[in-house]
Amino acid sequence: MTQFRARRTWLVLGVVVAVIVLAGSGLLSPRTSVLVDDVAQLVGGATATVVCWWTSRRHHGVERRWRTLMALGMAGWTLGMFFWAFYRSVLHVPLPSPSIADIGFFMFPVFAVPALLSLVRESPRREAIGPIHLWLVLTLDGLVVVGGLFILTWTTALGAVVHTGPTGSLGFLVAVMYPITDFVLIAMVLLMVIGPKAVAEIREPLTFLGCGLVMLSLSDSLYAYLVAIGAESMPTIADAGFIAGPPLIALAALTKRTEPGNRDAPQQWRSDRTQLLLPYLLIAVIATIVTVQALIVGNLDAVVVILGVGVLVLALVRQILTLLENDALLQQISAAQDELRYRAHHDPLTELANRAAFDEHFASAIENYRLTNSDWVLMLVDLDDFKQVNDRYGHPAGDRLLVALTARLREAVPESAFVARFGGDEFTVLLQGPIDDAVVVARRIVDALSSDQTAETSVSVGASVGVAQFELADEPLSAHALLRRADAAMYEAKRSGKGAVVVYCDRRED
């Protein structure tokens, strides 16, 4: 299928080049050359209209919408081309401007703009930074690019033509509008093609579409120039863009989107950078050309000054939006990092600290004990008969009961205590203070967790607590040793009848 599309593309391009060469070679008589030129444009426009409409029927959603809008635009362009060909080939008017054909030609940008905007509507980038912000950014970038291209055109050719041409005529004003509308469409396609996240999967059809618009723009610009200088006819070679543009648009409609793939980080970063720098690179080029012109001519055109200031203001607003976007992005990244840190150190069910957070806090408490010799106590709390709740009522009921018991555990310990879910139905409590105070807290824990349970379960659940003091005379102080002793005290509490507190240091039950 890929080879078929490639052959189709080369075939279309070959036919287009052949027609352009034939019409502009001078081998045909002037009247025949104009006739071939007009027929080629009519056939190209009609073909693009039919192809866009036909392919739209085979797609859905955005894919159908942009092809339908482009079909309507090409239908208007073809209608204008019909009247243009009628004037030139039937009435023998060499340069019919202005005429009723202009109405049809101007229908093309009217439908082409919403066709391109409908593609942006599907962009993942729109979802990432927000629709309003994206529209503002694309609009400002487009205005900067259009303004820059117009300044370049004005300083290099159009300005001189306007100052010497029939600027007051309706034909001249109509002719100038063609390249301006083309600049708008080209800027939109350019910004969409270089966008790293904007409709990357339709970059290939966008490329064909952009090439078609560029070809139309070239011939439109030549047409505006000829009208401005008062030319009586338009050479057939100047219509090359009109001949090539519609077939390229038809190829865009025939080209299917590519499957979205994973873009590597360097490629995405380069695309982001290109999209960000494009308006400013264009401003730098404009500034260079205007400076050179000012040094050579000695003054600046008022149009250049006004448009240049406008472009700079738009670029400044674009920069402010970029700073706001970066600030919002940094806030999102910071919030995401905070959320990741929280999730990495907390149990998702009970919202207590998890085993990883307990290990860190436990190591810090041991270091504090070694440096200050202050009193620290470790408690290991294990729920009694909790397994029966899961077996009889299911794990969802067990989870709800565990959340309720966690709330009671929080209320039973001082605010300064560090409570963590050690795993399953086990909890740990780190408390700074004398052993006697810790035993009081341990008893409160047993009382809190042994009270009446939720109405949906009839299983009696209690708690056994093992207590270990940070004081080991017979072996080096370590987290492993303290946990082993607290665990031994907790199992002794269970063997003694459950719902008890056992302190390992003196091996007595309280």
C-alpha positions as CSV (number, residue, x, y, z in Angstrom):
1,M,0.0,0.0,0.0
2,T,2.9,2.4,0.8
3,Q,4.4,1.7,-2.7
4,F,1.0,2.3,-4.3
5,R,0.7,5.7,-2.6
6,A,4.3,6.6,-3.6
7,R,3.6,5.6,-7.3
8,R,0.3,7.6,-7.2
9,T,2.0,10.6,-5.8
10,W,4.8,10.6,-8.4
11,L,2.2,10.0,-11.2
12,V,0.2,13.0,-10.1
13,L,3.3,15.2,-9.8
14,G,4.5,14.0,-13.2
15,V,1.3,14.9,-14.9
16,V,1.3,18.3,-13.2
17,V,4.8,19.1,-14.3
18,A,4.1,17.9,-17.8
19,V,1.0,20.2,-18.1
20,I,3.0,23.2,-16.7
21,V,5.8,22.6,-19.2
22,L,3.4,22.1,-22.1
23,A,1.4,25.3,-21.3
24,G,4.5,27.5,-20.7
25,S,6.9,26.0,-23.3
26,G,5.8,28.3,-26.1
27,L,5.2,25.3,-28.4
28,L,1.5,26.1,-28.5
29,S,-0.2,29.2,-29.8
30,P,-1.0,31.8,-27.2
31,R,-4.7,31.0,-27.4
32,T,-4.2,27.3,-27.2
33,S,-1.7,27.7,-24.3
34,V,-4.3,29.8,-22.4
35,L,-6.9,27.1,-23.1
36,V,-4.7,24.3,-21.9
37,D,-3.9,26.4,-18.8
38,D,-7.5,27.1,-18.0
39,V,-8.6,23.5,-18.6
40,A,-5.8,22.2,-16.4
41,Q,-6.8,24.5,-13.6
42,L,-10.5,23.5,-13.9
43,V,-9.8,19.8,-14.0
44,G,-7.4,20.1,-11.0
45,G,-9.9,22.1,-9.0
46,A,-12.8,19.7,-9.9
47,T,-10.7,16.7,-9.1
48,A,-9.6,18.1,-5.7
49,T,-13.3,18.9,-4.9
50,V,-14.4,15.4,-5.8
51,V,-11.5,13.6,-4.0
52,C,-12.0,15.7,-0.8
53,W,-15.7,15.0,-0.8
54,W,-15.3,11.3,-1.7
55,T,-12.7,10.6,1.0
56,S,-14.8,12.5,3.5
57,R,-17.6,10.0,3.1
58,R,-15.1,7.2,4.0
59,H,-14.1,8.8,7.3
60,H,-15.7,9.9,10.6
61,G,-15.2,12.7,13.1
62,V,-12.4,15.2,12.5
63,E,-11.1,13.2,9.5
64,R,-14.5,13.7,7.7
65,R,-14.9,17.3,8.9
66,W,-11.7,18.7,7.5
67,R,-12.1,17.0,4.2
68,T,-15.7,18.2,3.9
69,L,-14.7,21.8,4.6
70,M,-11.8,21.5,2.2
71,A,-14.2,20.1,-0.5
72,L,-16.5,23.1,-0.1
73,G,-13.5,25.5,-0.3
74,M,-12.2,23.8,-3.5
75,A,-15.7,23.8,-4.9
76,G,-15.8,27.6,-4.5
77,W,-12.3,27.9,-6.0
78,T,-13.4,25.7,-9.0
79,L,-16.5,27.8,-9.5
80,G,-14.3,30.9,-9.5
81,M,-12.0,29.2,-12.0
82,F,-14.9,28.4,-14.2
83,F,-15.8,32.1,-14.6
84,W,-12.1,33.0,-14.9
85,A,-11.7,30.5,-17.8
86,F,-14.9,31.8,-19.4
87,Y,-13.5,35.3,-19.4
88,R,-10.1,34.3,-20.7
89,S,-10.9,31.5,-23.1
90,V,-14.4,32.5,-24.3
91,L,-14.6,36.3,-24.0
92,H,-10.9,36.6,-24.5
93,V,-10.3,39.0,-21.6
94,P,-6.6,38.6,-20.8
95,L,-6.7,39.6,-17.1
96,P,-10.3,39.5,-15.8
97,S,-9.9,41.5,-12.6
98,P,-11.9,42.3,-10.7
99,S,-14.7,39.9,-11.7
100,I,-17.3,37.5,-10.4
101,A,-14.6,34.8,-10.3
102,D,-13.1,36.5,-7.3
103,I,-16.1,35.6,-5.2
104,G,-15.5,31.9,-5.8
105,F,-11.8,32.2,-5.2
106,F,-12.3,33.9,-1.8
107,M,-14.6,31.0,-0.8
108,F,-11.5,28.8,-0.5
109,P,-9.9,30.5,2.6
110,V,-13.3,30.9,4.2
111,F,-13.6,27.0,4.4
112,A,-9.9,26.2,4.5
113,V,-9.3,28.1,7.8
114,P,-12.0,26.1,9.8
115,A,-10.8,22.9,8.1
116,L,-7.3,23.5,9.6
117,L,-8.7,24.5,12.9
118,S,-10.8,21.3,13.1
119,L,-7.5,19.4,13.0
120,V,-6.1,21.4,15.9
121,R,-9.3,20.6,17.9
122,E,-8.1,16.9,18.1
123,S,-4.6,17.7,19.1
124,P,-3.2,16.1,22.3
125,R,-1.4,19.3,23.0
126,R,-4.8,21.0,23.3
127,E,-5.7,18.6,26.1
128,A,-2.3,19.1,27.8
129,I,-2.2,22.9,28.0
130,G,-5.9,23.8,27.8
131,P,-8.0,24.8,24.8
132,I,-8.2,28.6,25.4
133,H,-4.5,28.9,26.0
134,L,-3.7,26.8,22.9
135,W,-6.0,28.9,20.7
136,L,-4.3,32.1,22.0
137,V,-0.8,30.7,21.3
138,L,-1.7,29.5,17.8
139,T,-3.4,32.7,17.0
140,L,-0.5,34.8,18.2
141,D,2.1,32.6,16.4
142,G,0.0,32.8,13.3
143,L,-0.3,36.6,13.4
144,V,3.4,37.0,14.0
145,V,4.2,34.7,11.1
146,V,1.6,36.3,8.8
147,G,2.8,39.8,9.8
148,G,6.4,38.8,9.3
149,L,5.8,37.3,5.9
150,F,3.8,40.4,4.8
151,I,6.6,42.7,6.0
152,L,9.1,40.7,4.1
153,T,6.9,40.9,1.0
154,W,6.3,44.6,1.4
155,T,10.0,45.5,1.9
156,T,11.2,43.3,-1.0
157,A,8.6,43.9,-3.7
158,L,5.0,44.7,-2.8
159,G,5.8,48.1,-1.1
160,A,7.5,49.4,-4.2
161,V,4.6,48.2,-6.4
162,V,2.0,49.8,-4.2
163,H,3.7,53.2,-4.2
164,T,3.9,53.1,-8.0
165,G,0.8,51.1,-8.9
166,P,-2.9,51.9,-9.0
167,T,-3.5,51.5,-5.3
168,G,-6.9,53.1,-5.4
169,S,-8.4,50.6,-7.9
170,L,-10.7,47.8,-6.7
171,G,-8.7,45.3,-8.8
172,F,-5.5,46.1,-7.0
173,L,-7.1,45.8,-3.6
174,V,-8.7,42.4,-4.5
175,A,-5.4,41.1,-5.9
176,V,-3.5,42.0,-2.7
177,M,-6.0,40.1,-0.6
178,Y,-5.0,36.8,-2.3
179,P,-1.4,36.6,-1.0
180,I,-2.6,37.8,2.4
181,T,-5.1,35.1,2.8
182,D,-2.6,32.6,1.5
183,F,-0.1,33.7,4.1
184,V,-2.6,33.0,6.9
185,L,-3.2,29.5,5.6
186,I,0.5,28.8,5.2
187,A,1.3,30.1,8.7
188,M,-1.4,27.8,10.2
189,V,-0.1,24.7,8.3
190,L,3.5,25.6,9.2
191,L,2.8,25.9,12.9
192,M,0.8,22.7,12.9
193,V,3.5,20.7,11.0
194,I,6.3,21.7,13.4
195,G,4.2,21.3,16.5
196,P,5.6,18.4,18.6
197,K,2.3,17.3,20.0
198,A,-0.2,18.8,17.6
199,V,-1.7,16.2,15.2
200,A,1.6,14.5,14.6
201,E,-0.2,11.5,13.1
202,I,-1.5,13.7,10.2
203,R,1.7,15.4,9.5
204,E,2.0,13.7,6.0
205,P,-1.4,15.0,4.7
206,L,-0.6,18.4,6.3
207,T,2.6,18.5,4.3
208,F,0.8,17.9,1.0
209,L,-1.8,20.5,2.1
210,G,0.9,23.0,2.9
211,C,2.7,22.5,-0.4
212,G,-0.6,23.0,-2.2
213,L,-1.2,26.3,-0.4
214,V,2.4,27.4,-1.1
215,M,1.9,26.8,-4.8
216,L,-1.4,28.7,-4.8
217,S,0.3,31.5,-2.8
218,L,3.1,31.9,-5.4
219,S,0.7,32.3,-8.3
220,D,-1.6,34.6,-6.2
221,S,1.4,36.8,-5.4
222,L,2.4,36.9,-9.1
223,Y,-1.2,37.8,-9.9
224,A,-1.2,40.6,-7.4
225,Y,2.1,41.9,-8.8
226,L,0.8,41.9,-12.3
227,V,-2.4,43.7,-11.4
228,A,-0.4,46.3,-9.4
229,I,1.9,47.1,-12.4
230,G,-1.1,47.3,-14.7
231,A,-0.3,44.2,-16.8
232,E,-2.8,43.3,-19.4
233,S,-2.4,39.6,-19.2
234,M,-1.0,36.8,-17.0
235,P,1.6,34.5,-18.5
236,T,0.7,30.9,-18.5
237,I,3.9,30.0,-16.5
238,A,2.7,32.3,-13.7
239,D,-0.3,30.0,-13.4
240,A,1.9,27.0,-12.4
241,G,0.9,27.3,-8.8
242,F,-2.8,27.3,-9.7
243,I,-2.2,24.1,-11.8
244,A,-0.2,22.3,-9.1
245,G,-2.0,23.5,-5.9
246,P,-5.4,21.6,-6.3
247,P,-3.7,18.2,-7.1
248,L,-1.5,18.5,-4.0
249,I,-4.7,19.2,-1.9
250,A,-6.3,16.1,-3.5
251,L,-3.2,14.1,-2.5
252,A,-3.6,15.4,1.1
253,A,-7.2,14.2,1.2
254,L,-6.1,10.8,-0.1
255,T,-3.3,10.4,2.4
256,K,-4.2,8.5,5.5
257,R,-3.0,9.5,8.9
258,T,0.0,7.5,10.3
259,E,-0.3,5.4,13.4
260,P,0.8,7.5,16.5
261,G,4.1,6.2,17.8
262,N,6.3,7.0,20.7
263,R,8.5,10.0,20.0
264,D,11.9,9.9,21.7
265,A,12.7,12.7,24.1
266,P,15.4,14.5,22.0
267,Q,13.1,14.6,18.9
268,Q,10.2,16.0,21.0
269,W,12.6,18.6,22.6
270,R,13.9,19.7,19.2
271,S,10.3,20.1,17.9
272,D,9.3,22.1,21.0
273,R,12.3,24.3,20.5
274,T,11.5,24.9,16.8
275,Q,7.9,25.8,17.5
276,L,9.0,28.2,20.3
277,L,11.7,29.9,18.3
278,L,10.1,30.2,14.9
279,P,8.3,33.5,15.4
280,Y,11.4,35.0,17.0
281,L,13.7,33.8,14.2
282,L,11.3,35.4,11.7
283,I,11.4,38.7,13.7
284,A,15.2,38.5,13.6
285,V,15.2,38.1,9.8
286,I,12.7,41.0,9.5
287,A,14.9,43.2,11.7
288,T,17.9,42.4,9.6
289,I,16.2,43.2,6.3
290,V,14.6,46.4,7.7
291,T,17.9,47.6,9.1
292,V,19.7,47.0,5.8
293,Q,16.9,48.8,3.9
294,A,17.1,51.7,6.3
295,L,20.9,52.0,5.8
296,I,20.5,51.9,2.1
297,V,17.4,54.0,1.5
298,G,17.8,56.2,4.5
299,N,14.3,56.0,5.8
300,L,11.6,53.5,6.8
301,D,8.3,52.9,5.2
302,A,5.4,53.8,7.5
303,V,3.7,50.5,6.8
304,V,6.8,48.6,7.9
305,V,7.1,50.6,11.1
306,I,3.5,50.1,12.0
307,L,3.4,46.4,11.2
308,G,6.8,45.9,12.8
309,V,5.6,47.4,16.1
310,G,2.5,45.3,15.9
311,V,4.5,42.1,15.4
312,L,6.8,43.0,18.3
313,V,3.8,43.6,20.6
314,L,2.3,40.2,19.5
315,A,5.6,38.5,20.1
316,L,5.8,40.1,23.6
317,V,2.3,38.9,24.4
318,R,3.3,35.4,23.1
319,Q,6.4,35.5,25.4
320,I,4.2,36.3,28.4
321,L,1.9,33.4,27.6
322,T,4.9,31.2,27.3
323,L,6.1,32.2,30.7
324,L,2.6,31.6,32.1
325,E,2.6,28.2,30.4
326,N,6.0,27.3,31.8
327,D,4.9,28.4,35.3
328,A,1.8,26.3,35.1
329,L,3.8,23.4,33.8
330,L,6.3,23.7,36.7
331,Q,3.4,23.8,39.2
332,Q,1.9,20.7,37.6
333,I,5.3,19.0,37.8
334,S,5.8,20.0,41.4
335,A,2.3,18.8,42.3
336,A,3.0,15.5,40.5
337,Q,6.3,15.1,42.3
338,D,4.6,15.8,45.6
339,E,1.9,13.2,44.8
340,L,4.5,10.7,43.8
341,R,6.5,11.3,47.0
342,Y,3.3,10.9,49.0
343,R,2.3,7.7,47.3
344,A,5.8,6.3,47.7
345,H,5.7,6.8,51.4
346,H,2.0,6.1,52.3
347,D,-0.3,3.2,52.2
348,P,-3.0,3.7,49.6
349,L,-5.8,2.2,51.8
350,T,-5.2,3.6,55.2
351,E,-3.2,6.7,54.2
352,L,-0.7,5.8,57.0
353,A,3.0,5.8,56.4
354,N,4.1,2.6,54.6
355,R,7.0,0.2,55.2
356,A,9.5,2.4,53.3
357,A,8.6,5.5,55.2
358,F,8.8,3.6,58.5
359,D,12.3,2.3,57.7
360,E,13.5,5.8,57.0
361,H,11.9,7.2,60.2
362,F,13.1,4.2,62.2
363,A,16.7,4.7,61.1
364,S,16.4,8.4,62.0
365,A,15.1,7.5,65.5
366,I,17.9,5.0,66.1
367,E,20.5,7.7,65.1
368,N,18.8,10.2,67.4
369,Y,19.0,7.7,70.2
370,R,22.7,7.1,69.6
371,L,23.5,10.8,69.6
372,T,21.3,12.0,72.5
373,N,20.7,8.8,74.4
374,S,17.0,9.9,74.7
375,D,14.2,7.4,75.4
376,W,12.6,5.7,72.4
377,V,10.1,2.9,72.2
378,L,9.0,0.7,69.3
379,M,5.5,-0.9,69.3
380,L,4.3,-3.6,67.0
381,V,0.5,-3.8,66.8
382,D,-1.2,-6.9,65.3
383,L,-4.9,-7.2,64.9
384,D,-6.4,-10.4,66.5
385,D,-8.8,-12.5,64.4
386,F,-8.8,-10.1,61.5
387,K,-8.4,-12.9,59.0
388,Q,-11.9,-14.2,59.9
389,V,-13.4,-10.9,58.6
390,N,-11.8,-11.4,55.2
391,D,-12.8,-15.1,55.1
392,R,-16.4,-14.6,56.1
393,Y,-17.3,-11.1,54.6
394,G,-14.7,-10.7,51.9
395,H,-11.8,-8.4,51.4
396,P,-13.8,-5.3,50.7
397,A,-15.5,-5.6,54.1
398,G,-12.0,-6.2,55.6
399,D,-10.7,-3.1,53.9
400,R,-13.5,-0.9,55.3
401,L,-12.9,-2.3,58.8
402,L,-9.2,-1.7,58.5
403,V,-9.8,2.0,57.6
404,A,-12.1,2.4,60.6
405,L,-9.5,0.7,62.9
406,T,-6.8,3.0,61.5
407,A,-8.8,6.1,62.5
408,R,-9.1,4.7,66.1
409,L,-5.4,4.0,66.2
410,R,-4.6,7.5,65.2
411,E,-6.8,8.8,68.0
412,A,-5.2,6.5,70.6
413,V,-1.6,7.7,70.1
414,P,-0.1,11.1,70.8
415,E,0.4,13.5,67.8
416,S,4.2,13.2,68.2
417,A,4.0,9.4,67.6
418,F,4.9,8.0,64.2
419,V,2.3,5.4,63.0
420,A,2.8,3.2,60.0
421,R,1.1,0.2,58.3
422,F,3.8,-2.5,58.5
423,G,1.9,-4.9,56.3
424,G,-1.4,-6.7,56.2
425,D,-3.0,-6.2,59.6
426,E,0.2,-5.1,61.4
427,F,1.1,-1.6,62.5
428,T,4.1,0.0,64.0
429,V,4.3,2.9,66.4
430,L,7.5,4.9,67.2
431,L,7.3,7.0,70.3
432,Q,9.8,9.1,72.0
433,G,9.6,9.0,75.8
434,P,10.0,6.7,78.8
435,I,8.8,3.1,78.7
436,D,6.1,3.6,81.3
437,D,4.4,6.3,79.2
438,A,4.7,4.0,76.2
439,V,2.9,1.2,78.0
440,V,0.0,3.6,78.8
441,V,-0.2,4.4,75.1
442,A,-0.1,0.7,74.2
443,R,-3.0,0.0,76.5
444,R,-5.0,2.8,75.0
445,I,-4.4,1.2,71.6
446,V,-5.7,-2.1,72.8
447,D,-8.8,-0.6,74.3
448,A,-9.5,1.5,71.1
449,L,-9.1,-1.5,68.7
450,S,-11.0,-3.9,70.9
451,S,-14.3,-1.9,71.1
452,D,-17.4,-2.7,69.2
453,Q,-16.8,-3.1,65.5
454,T,-18.9,-2.0,62.5
455,A,-22.5,-3.3,62.1
456,E,-21.7,-5.3,58.9
457,T,-19.4,-7.7,60.7
458,S,-20.1,-9.8,63.9
459,V,-16.5,-11.0,64.3
460,S,-14.8,-9.7,67.4
461,V,-11.5,-8.1,66.5
462,G,-8.9,-7.0,69.0
463,A,-5.2,-6.1,69.1
464,S,-2.0,-7.4,70.7
465,V,0.9,-5.1,71.2
466,G,4.6,-5.9,71.6
467,V,6.8,-3.2,73.0
468,A,10.6,-2.9,72.7
469,Q,12.8,-0.2,74.2
470,F,15.7,1.3,72.5
471,E,18.2,-0.2,74.9
472,L,20.1,-3.4,74.0
473,A,22.8,-4.4,76.4
474,D,23.6,-7.8,75.0
475,E,24.0,-6.9,71.3
476,P,24.6,-3.8,69.1
477,L,21.6,-1.6,68.6
478,S,20.0,-2.1,65.2
479,A,16.6,-1.9,63.5
480,H,16.6,-5.7,62.9
481,A,17.3,-6.4,66.6
482,L,14.6,-4.0,67.8
483,L,12.0,-5.4,65.3
484,R,12.8,-8.9,66.3
485,R,12.3,-8.1,70.0
486,A,9.0,-6.2,69.4
487,D,7.8,-9.1,67.3
488,A,8.7,-11.6,70.0
489,A,6.8,-9.5,72.6
490,M,3.8,-9.2,70.3
491,Y,3.6,-13.0,69.8
492,E,3.9,-13.5,73.5
493,A,0.9,-11.2,73.9
494,K,-1.1,-13.4,71.5
495,R,-0.1,-16.6,73.3
496,S,-1.2,-15.1,76.6
497,G,-4.8,-14.7,75.3
498,K,-4.6,-11.8,72.9
499,G,-5.7,-8.2,73.6
500,A,-2.6,-7.7,75.7
501,V,0.5,-5.6,75.9
502,V,3.9,-7.2,76.5
503,V,7.1,-5.3,77.0
504,Y,10.2,-7.2,75.8
505,C,12.7,-5.6,78.0
506,D,11.5,-7.1,81.3
507,R,9.4,-10.0,79.6
508,R,6.3,-9.2,81.7
509,E,2.7,-9.0,80.6
510,D,0.7,-5.9,81.5
